[in-house]
Amino acid sequence: MSIPEIIKHNYNGLLINIKDIADLKKAILSIDKHNYRELSTNAHSFFKNHFDSEAVNKRIVNTLYS
């Protein structure tokens, strides 16, 4: 899994161009109370559903027995 597969731009994180200082600055300055809360909530939900061992184990068991 790579970063673009994990992070959805403006949904659960911000993606920037590699080695682009201006892009990094723009991304940092774009974060405010509203989008920080939304990005944080979405990131937590995504990672809980995709990387939580209990959720992953349930998906594996369901796949094996379906």
N, CA, C and O atoms as a GROMACS GRO file, in nm:
protein
  264
    1MET      N    1   0.085  -0.117   0.000
    1MET     CA    2   0.000   0.000   0.000
    1MET      C    3   0.090   0.124   0.000
    1MET      O    4   0.188   0.130   0.074
    2SER      N    5   0.056   0.220  -0.083
    2SER     CA    6   0.135   0.342  -0.088
    2SER      C    7   0.051   0.460  -0.038
    2SER      O    8  -0.069   0.447  -0.012
    3ILE      N    9   0.114   0.574  -0.024
    3ILE     CA   10   0.048   0.691   0.035
    3ILE      C   11  -0.082   0.729  -0.038
    3ILE      O   12  -0.183   0.749   0.029
    4PRO      N   13  -0.085   0.739  -0.173
    4PRO     CA   14  -0.212   0.776  -0.238
    4PRO      C   15  -0.324   0.675  -0.219
    4PRO      O   16  -0.441   0.709  -0.234
    5GLU      N   17  -0.290   0.551  -0.186
    5GLU     CA   18  -0.393   0.451  -0.158
    5GLU      C   19  -0.450   0.467  -0.018
    5GLU      O   20  -0.562   0.426   0.009
    6ILE      N   21  -0.373   0.526   0.070
    6ILE     CA   22  -0.414   0.544   0.209
    6ILE      C   23  -0.477   0.682   0.231
    6ILE      O   24  -0.579   0.695   0.298
    7ILE      N   25  -0.415   0.783   0.174
    7ILE     CA   26  -0.460   0.921   0.192
    7ILE      C   27  -0.541   0.965   0.071
    7ILE      O   28  -0.495   0.957  -0.043
    8LYS      N   29  -0.662   1.011   0.098
    8LYS     CA   30  -0.745   1.070  -0.008
    8LYS      C   31  -0.740   1.220   0.014
    8LYS      O   32  -0.786   1.272   0.116
    9HIS      N   33  -0.684   1.290  -0.083
    9HIS     CA   34  -0.660   1.434  -0.072
    9HIS      C   35  -0.787   1.509  -0.033
    9HIS      O   36  -0.893   1.490  -0.093
   10ASN      N   37  -0.775   1.593   0.067
   10ASN     CA   38  -0.883   1.676   0.122
   10ASN      C   39  -0.997   1.594   0.184
   10ASN      O   40  -1.102   1.650   0.214
   11TYR      N   41  -0.976   1.465   0.204
   11TYR     CA   42  -1.075   1.383   0.273
   11TYR      C   43  -1.020   1.338   0.408
   11TYR      O   44  -1.080   1.364   0.512
   12ASN      N   45  -0.906   1.268   0.405
   12ASN     CA   46  -0.845   1.224   0.530
   12ASN      C   47  -0.699   1.266   0.540
   12ASN      O   48  -0.623   1.214   0.623
   13GLY      N   49  -0.660   1.360   0.458
   13GLY     CA   50  -0.524   1.412   0.460
   13GLY      C   51  -0.501   1.506   0.344
   13GLY      O   52  -0.592   1.534   0.265
   14LEU      N   53  -0.380   1.553   0.334
   14LEU     CA   54  -0.341   1.641   0.225
   14LEU      C   55  -0.221   1.580   0.154
   14LEU      O   56  -0.122   1.543   0.218
   15LEU      N   57  -0.229   1.569   0.025
   15LEU     CA   58  -0.118   1.519  -0.054
   15LEU      C   59  -0.050   1.638  -0.122
   15LEU      O   60  -0.116   1.728  -0.172
   16ILE      N   61   0.081   1.636  -0.122
   16ILE     CA   62   0.158   1.743  -0.186
   16ILE      C   63   0.259   1.682  -0.280
   16ILE      O   64   0.293   1.564  -0.270
   17ASN      N   65   0.307   1.764  -0.372
   17ASN     CA   66   0.411   1.719  -0.463
   17ASN      C   67   0.543   1.702  -0.388
   17ASN      O   68   0.576   1.782  -0.300
   18ILE      N   69   0.616   1.600  -0.425
   18ILE     CA   70   0.745   1.570  -0.361
   18ILE      C   71   0.842   1.686  -0.381
   18ILE      O   72   0.855   1.740  -0.492
   19LYS      N   73   0.910   1.724  -0.273
   19LYS     CA   74   1.012   1.829  -0.272
   19LYS      C   75   0.961   1.964  -0.319
   19LYS      O   76   1.037   2.045  -0.372
   20ASP      N   77   0.832   1.990  -0.301
   20ASP     CA   78   0.773   2.117  -0.343
   20ASP      C   79   0.742   2.199  -0.218
   20ASP      O   80   0.636   2.184  -0.156
   21ILE      N   81   0.836   2.285  -0.181
   21ILE     CA   82   0.824   2.365  -0.060
   21ILE      C   83   0.700   2.455  -0.064
   21ILE      O   84   0.630   2.469   0.036
   22ALA      N   85   0.673   2.514  -0.180
   22ALA     CA   86   0.556   2.602  -0.193
   22ALA      C   87   0.427   2.523  -0.173
   22ALA      O   88   0.333   2.573  -0.110
   23ASP      N   89   0.422   2.401  -0.225
   23ASP     CA   90   0.305   2.316  -0.208
   23ASP      C   91   0.287   2.277  -0.061
   23ASP      O   92   0.175   2.274  -0.010
   24LEU      N   93   0.397   2.247   0.007
   24LEU     CA   94   0.392   2.213   0.149
   24LEU      C   95   0.342   2.332   0.230
   24LEU      O   96   0.256   2.317   0.317
   25LYS      N   97   0.394   2.450   0.202
   25LYS     CA   98   0.352   2.571   0.272
   25LYS      C   99   0.203   2.596   0.249
   25LYS      O  100   0.130   2.626   0.344
   26LYS      N  101   0.158   2.583   0.126
   26LYS     CA  102   0.017   2.603   0.093
   26LYS      C  103  -0.071   2.505   0.170
   26LYS      O  104  -0.176   2.542   0.222
   27ALA      N  105  -0.028   2.378   0.176
   27ALA     CA  106  -0.105   2.276   0.248
   27ALA      C  107  -0.113   2.308   0.397
   27ALA      O  108  -0.220   2.299   0.457
   28ILE      N  109  -0.001   2.346   0.456
   28ILE     CA  110   0.001   2.379   0.599
   28ILE      C  111  -0.089   2.498   0.629
   28ILE      O  112  -0.166   2.496   0.724
   29LEU      N  113  -0.079   2.601   0.547
   29LEU     CA  114  -0.158   2.722   0.570
   29LEU      C  115  -0.307   2.701   0.541
   29LEU      O  116  -0.391   2.780   0.586
   30SER      N  117  -0.340   2.596   0.468
   30SER     CA  118  -0.481   2.570   0.435
   30SER      C  119  -0.556   2.504   0.551
   30SER      O  120  -0.679   2.497   0.549
   31ILE      N  121  -0.485   2.456   0.650
   31ILE     CA  122  -0.548   2.386   0.761
   31ILE      C  123  -0.608   2.487   0.859
   31ILE      O  124  -0.540   2.577   0.908
   32ASP      N  125  -0.737   2.469   0.887
   32ASP     CA  126  -0.806   2.552   0.984
   32ASP      C  127  -0.888   2.462   1.077
   32ASP      O  128  -0.885   2.339   1.064
   33LYS      N  129  -0.961   2.521   1.170
   33LYS     CA  130  -1.039   2.442   1.267
   33LYS      C  131  -1.137   2.348   1.198
   33LYS      O  132  -1.150   2.232   1.239
   34HIS      N  133  -1.205   2.396   1.096
   34HIS     CA  134  -1.307   2.314   1.030
   34HIS      C  135  -1.246   2.196   0.956
   34HIS      O  136  -1.283   2.082   0.980
   35ASN      N  137  -1.152   2.223   0.865
   35ASN     CA  138  -1.100   2.110   0.786
   35ASN      C  139  -1.008   2.021   0.869
   35ASN      O  140  -0.995   1.902   0.837
   36TYR      N  141  -0.944   2.073   0.973
   36TYR     CA  142  -0.864   1.986   1.059
   36TYR      C  143  -0.953   1.881   1.126
   36TYR      O  144  -0.919   1.763   1.130
   37ARG      N  145  -1.064   1.924   1.179
   37ARG     CA  146  -1.157   1.832   1.246
   37ARG      C  147  -1.208   1.727   1.146
   37ARG      O  148  -1.213   1.608   1.178
   38GLU      N  149  -1.245   1.771   1.027
   38GLU     CA  150  -1.297   1.680   0.925
   38GLU      C  151  -1.188   1.582   0.879
   38GLU      O  152  -1.213   1.461   0.871
   39LEU      N  153  -1.068   1.632   0.850
   39LEU     CA  154  -0.958   1.545   0.809
   39LEU      C  155  -0.926   1.444   0.918
   39LEU      O  156  -0.904   1.326   0.890
   40SER      N  157  -0.922   1.490   1.042
   40SER     CA  158  -0.890   1.405   1.155
   40SER      C  159  -0.995   1.295   1.174
   40SER      O  160  -0.960   1.178   1.192
   41THR      N  161  -1.121   1.333   1.170
   41THR     CA  162  -1.230   1.236   1.186
   41THR      C  163  -1.227   1.132   1.075
   41THR      O  164  -1.240   1.012   1.101
   42ASN      N  165  -1.211   1.178   0.952
   42ASN     CA  166  -1.207   1.086   0.838
   42ASN      C  167  -1.085   0.994   0.844
   42ASN      O  168  -1.094   0.876   0.811
   43ALA      N  169  -0.970   1.047   0.885
   43ALA     CA  170  -0.848   0.965   0.896
   43ALA      C  171  -0.867   0.857   1.002
   43ALA      O  172  -0.832   0.741   0.981
   44HIS      N  173  -0.922   0.896   1.116
   44HIS     CA  174  -0.944   0.799   1.224
   44HIS      C  175  -1.038   0.688   1.178
   44HIS      O  176  -1.012   0.570   1.202
   45SER      N  177  -1.146   0.726   1.113
   45SER     CA  178  -1.243   0.628   1.064
   45SER      C  179  -1.179   0.534   0.961
   45SER      O  180  -1.198   0.413   0.968
   46PHE      N  181  -1.105   0.590   0.866
   46PHE     CA  182  -1.040   0.509   0.762
   46PHE      C  183  -0.944   0.408   0.825
   46PHE      O  184  -0.949   0.289   0.793
   47PHE      N  185  -0.858   0.455   0.912
   47PHE     CA  186  -0.758   0.366   0.970
   47PHE      C  187  -0.819   0.264   1.065
   47PHE      O  188  -0.771   0.151   1.074
   48LYS      N  189  -0.924   0.301   1.136
   48LYS     CA  190  -0.991   0.205   1.224
   48LYS      C  191  -1.051   0.092   1.140
   48LYS      O  192  -1.044  -0.024   1.180
   49ASN      N  193  -1.109   0.126   1.027
   49ASN     CA  194  -1.172   0.025   0.941
   49ASN      C  195  -1.072  -0.058   0.862
   49ASN      O  196  -1.101  -0.173   0.828
   50HIS      N  197  -0.955  -0.003   0.833
   50HIS     CA  198  -0.860  -0.074   0.747
   50HIS      C  199  -0.741  -0.134   0.821
   50HIS      O  200  -0.678  -0.228   0.771
   51PHE      N  201  -0.710  -0.084   0.939
   51PHE     CA  202  -0.590  -0.131   1.007
   51PHE      C  203  -0.612  -0.180   1.149
   51PHE      O  204  -0.517  -0.226   1.213
   52ASP      N  205  -0.732  -0.171   1.199
   52ASP     CA  206  -0.764  -0.223   1.331
   52ASP      C  207  -0.764  -0.376   1.323
   52ASP      O  208  -0.833  -0.434   1.240
   53SER      N  209  -0.687  -0.441   1.408
   53SER     CA  210  -0.671  -0.586   1.398
   53SER      C  211  -0.804  -0.660   1.411
   53SER      O  212  -0.825  -0.760   1.341
   54GLU      N  213  -0.893  -0.615   1.497
   54GLU     CA  214  -1.021  -0.683   1.513
   54GLU      C  215  -1.105  -0.674   1.386
   54GLU      O  216  -1.164  -0.772   1.342
   55ALA      N  217  -1.109  -0.554   1.326
   55ALA     CA  218  -1.186  -0.536   1.202
   55ALA      C  219  -1.124  -0.616   1.088
   55ALA      O  220  -1.196  -0.677   1.009
   56VAL      N  221  -0.993  -0.615   1.079
   56VAL     CA  222  -0.924  -0.690   0.972
   56VAL      C  223  -0.948  -0.840   0.989
   56VAL      O  224  -0.976  -0.910   0.892
   57ASN      N  225  -0.936  -0.889   1.112
   57ASN     CA  226  -0.958  -1.031   1.136
   57ASN      C  227  -1.100  -1.073   1.100
   57ASN      O  228  -1.121  -1.181   1.043
   58LYS      N  229  -1.199  -0.990   1.132
   58LYS     CA  230  -1.337  -1.021   1.096
   58LYS      C  231  -1.353  -1.030   0.945
   58LYS      O  232  -1.419  -1.121   0.895
   59ARG      N  233  -1.291  -0.936   0.871
   59ARG     CA  234  -1.300  -0.940   0.725
   59ARG      C  235  -1.235  -1.065   0.670
   59ARG      O  236  -1.286  -1.125   0.575
   60ILE      N  237  -1.122  -1.106   0.727
   60ILE     CA  238  -1.054  -1.226   0.680
   60ILE      C  239  -1.141  -1.349   0.705
   60ILE      O  240  -1.159  -1.430   0.615
   61VAL      N  241  -1.194  -1.362   0.825
   61VAL     CA  242  -1.279  -1.477   0.860
   61VAL      C  243  -1.403  -1.479   0.769
   61VAL      O  244  -1.440  -1.584   0.718
   62ASN      N  245  -1.465  -1.363   0.750
   62ASN     CA  246  -1.584  -1.356   0.664
   62ASN      C  247  -1.550  -1.397   0.521
   62ASN      O  248  -1.628  -1.465   0.455
   63THR      N  249  -1.434  -1.356   0.473
   63THR     CA  250  -1.392  -1.391   0.338
   63THR      C  251  -1.367  -1.540   0.326
   63THR      O  252  -1.406  -1.603   0.228
   64LEU      N  253  -1.303  -1.598   0.427
   64LEU     CA  254  -1.271  -1.742   0.425
   64LEU      C  255  -1.397  -1.828   0.429
   64LEU      O  256  -1.401  -1.934   0.366
   65TYR      N  257  -1.497  -1.785   0.503
   65TYR     CA  258  -1.616  -1.866   0.522
   65TYR      C  259  -1.736  -1.825   0.437
   65TYR      O  260  -1.847  -1.872   0.458
   66SER      N  261  -1.714  -1.737   0.341
   66SER     CA  262  -1.827  -1.698   0.256
   66SER      C  263  -1.818  -1.760   0.119
   66SER      O  264  -1.905  -1.737   0.035
   0.00000   0.00000   0.00000
